[in-house]
Amino acid sequence: MYKTQLQELCQKKKWALPRYSCVKEGPDHNPCFTASVVVKGVTFDTTLHSNNIKDAQNDAARLAVDHFIASDDMDDYKLRLQTYAQRNKLGIPLYLSDKIGPPHAPCFKAKVFVKRIPYESPGSYKTLEEAEIAAAQFALLSFAKDTLQKAPVSLQNSCPLYKNVLQELVQSIGCNLPIYKTEMSGGEPHNPSFISTVEVVGVIFQGTVAKSKKQAEVNAARAACTVFMEHFHPPSKNLLNISRSGQVQLLVTQPIRSESLTLPSSRLLPAQDLIS
């Protein structure tokens, strides 16, 4: 039961216990229910109707559990940014935040300053913690671009070595190794085609279709390297305001939601405001 899991999570984190509310709809002989749960001041509302209160509350609890588990997965971005800054003698990151929106439904934006350079969280978020995590994530992506720029030009432009460059990039900022996922993308059984994505610092990049799994992964790595080279550097434009002709796609994971980004078609590579 997600209600049990959510209660255990709150107890473990020493948060106040979840507060549930339900709404009954429909005739008495055939009622349906929706539910809400409040955890840490954040409200999670079900959108689908349930046949009974228990199921409705369980659905609301599931939304909360999924949200906070995803947040836990992202928490180490602030720690990784601090580690990177200390290792490179950049000082301690300083976070500043803005509270926006109406009092009954506030949201937050955050900036993190590293060596007096601001890195702003894209979009707005339901909690201050999420906004700060997004700012830290964006800062790490920007530092990753700096690392890539320092790589030898011959290495940057060598297609077979894009995966090597990308791996060295994430290792330089203390993040997990790139995660590749490849699947078939049509074609005849005797001549299949493949498409690959790669996750780097919590961001998923999609490459163009290729004739082999190996080349599909290279294309995904090249898409990631291209985006880093062109867009992740302050005070560049917000990622979401960039729009040019081309076929490159950038898919973004939590806390940044799924978005698309177009890049020049000459790169041969395949984000609505970010919402929390």
N, C-alpha and C positions, 0 to 999 in steps of 0.2 A: 504493500500500500504506500502510495506517495505521501499520504498524510503522516504516516509514521516516519518515513524517511526525512520529510521536511522538519518534523518536530525534533528528531535526533540531530539534524544539522543545526537547528537553532540552539539546542542545548550545548552542542559541541563548540559553537562559535560564541556562546554566552549572549545570544540575542534574546529579545522578548519572544514569547511563543506566538505562533501564527494566529491571526484573527480572521475568522471566516464569516461570510454573510451570503445569503442565498435569496434568489428571486424566483417565485413560483409563477408560471404562466400557463395558459390553457384552461380548459374546463376541469371541474373537480374530478370527473370520471376518467380524465386522461391528461393529468398534469405533466408538465415538463419543468426543468429547473436549470438555472445558470447560477454560478457561484463566483465569489471573489475571495481572495486571501491577501492580507497585508502582512508583509515581512520587511523589517527594517525601513518602514515608511514607504515601501514600494508596493503598489497594488497590482495584482495579477487577476485578470478577468477572463472567464471562459467565454468562448464565442459560440460553441456548439451546445445544444440542449441535451440534458440527460434525463433519464426516466425517474431518477430519485435523487434526493439530496446528497446521499453518500457518494454516488458516482460524480456528481457535479463538484463537490468539494475535493474529491480525489483528482479530478481534472485540473482544478485550480492549483492544487498542490504540485502537480506534475510540472506546470508552467514555471512555478517558483523554483522547484528543484533544478530543472534544466537551466534556468537563468543563473542561479548561484553557482552551479557546478561549472558552467562556462566561464563565469567570472573568476572562479578559483584557478582555472586553467590559464587565465590571462594575468593573474596577480604578479607573476614573476617578471613581467616586463619592467615594472618599476625597480625591482631588485637588479635586474640585468643592466638597466640603464645606469643605476648607481655604481655598479661594479665596473662598467665600461668607463664611466667618467673618472672614477678614482684611478683605474689602471692607466688612463691616459692623462692624468693630472689636469682634469678639467673642472675640478671642484665638485661640490655636492649639488645635484639637481634641485632647483627651487620651483615649487608648484604654486601657481596662482589660479584662482577660479572665479567665474562669474555665474551668478544665479539669475536665470531668465525665465520668462513665462509668468502666468498668473499664480497667485499664492496657493490656489487649490490644486494646481498641477505644475509645480516648478520643474525646471530641468537645468542642467549645468553644462558649462563649457570650461575647459581648462587649458592652461599653457604651462609648459615646463621650460625653465631657463637653464641652459647649460653653457657656461662661460659667457653669460649675458646674451646668448642668442635664444630667441623664443621659438618653441615648437608647439603649435596649437592643435588641440584635438579636433578632428573633422566632425562637424555636426554637433548635436547636443544630446545629453544622456540623462537618464532618470536619476542617477545618483552621482555624487561628487567622485566617488571611487572609480566608477566606470569612465568618467571624463578624464581623470588623471591617468588611468591605465592607457586610454587611447592616445593621450599626449605622449606618454613614454614610448608607446609602440611607434608612433610617427617619428619621434626623435631617433629611435634605433634604426628605422628604415632610412632616415636621412644620413646617419653615420655609415650605414652600409653602402650608400651611394658613394660617399667620400672614399671608402676603401676600394670600391670598384674603379674609381677614376685614377687611383694611384697604381693600378695594375698596368703592366706593360701593354702598349697599344696592340702589339702582335697577339697577346693573350686575349685581350678584350674582343678582338675581331676574328678569332679562330673558332669556327663553329663547333668542332669536336671537343673543344676545351671549355665551352660555356658551363658545363656541369661542374668542372673543376673550379672555375672562377667563382661560381655561385656558392660552392661548398666553402671555399676559403673566405668568402665574404661573410657568411653567417658565423663562421668560427671566429673571425676577427672581432665580432661584437658580442661574442659569448652566448649565441643562441643555438637552438637545436639544429641539427642537420636538415637540409631540404628533404621534404617528403613527396615522392612522386606517385601519381596514380595514373595508370594508362588503361584505356579500353578501346575496343574495336569501334570504328566510326564508319561502317558501311563498306562498300566495295564487294567484289565477287569473292566467293569462298576461296578460289585459287589465287586471288589477288587482293587481300584485305587491306584496309587502311586503318590507322590508329591515331588517337588524339590523347594528349597527356596534360595533366595539371601538376604544378609543383607548389607546395606550401612553404613559404619563407617568412619567418617572423610574424606568423599569424595571418599572412596574406596569401591568397591562392591565385596563381597566374596560369592562364591557359594558352598553350601553344597552338600552332597550326597543324592541320592533318598531315600525316606522314605515312610512308609505305612500310615503315618498320617501327617496332616499339622503341628501339634505341634512338632513332631519329626523332620520334615524337617527344621523347624526354629532352633531347637536345633543344628542340623547338620551344618547349616550355621554359627551359632554363634561359634561353635567349630572350624570350618575352620578359622574364623577370629582370634580367640584366638591362634590357632596353628601358624598362620603366624606371628602374633605379637611376640610370644615367640621365634621364630626361626630366624627371619630376620630383624626386625626393631630395629636395635641398632648400632650406630657407634662404631668402624669403620668397620662394617660388609661389606660383598661384596655388590656391587650394586644388587638391586633386580633382575635385568634382567640377571645377570650372573649365577644365581642359577638354576641348572637343575638336578633333581634326578628322580628316578623311583617313580611312584605313580599316584594318580588320583585326587589330589586336584587342583582346578582351582581358580585363582585370577583374577577377572575382575576389571580394573581400569578406573575411570571416569575422566572427565576433571579436571585439565589440563593434567592429565596423561591419555593417550589413552588406549583402550582396549588391554589387554595383558593376557597371561596365565602363570602360575607358577606351577611346579610340586613339590610335597612333598612326603615323605615316605608313602608307601601304608599301613604301619602298623598303621598309624593314622586313617585309615578308613574314610578319607575325600576326597570328590571329590576335562615380561611380554615380534624378530624384535626390534630394539631400540625404545624408546619412542619418539613419534613425536608430535610436537606442532601443 
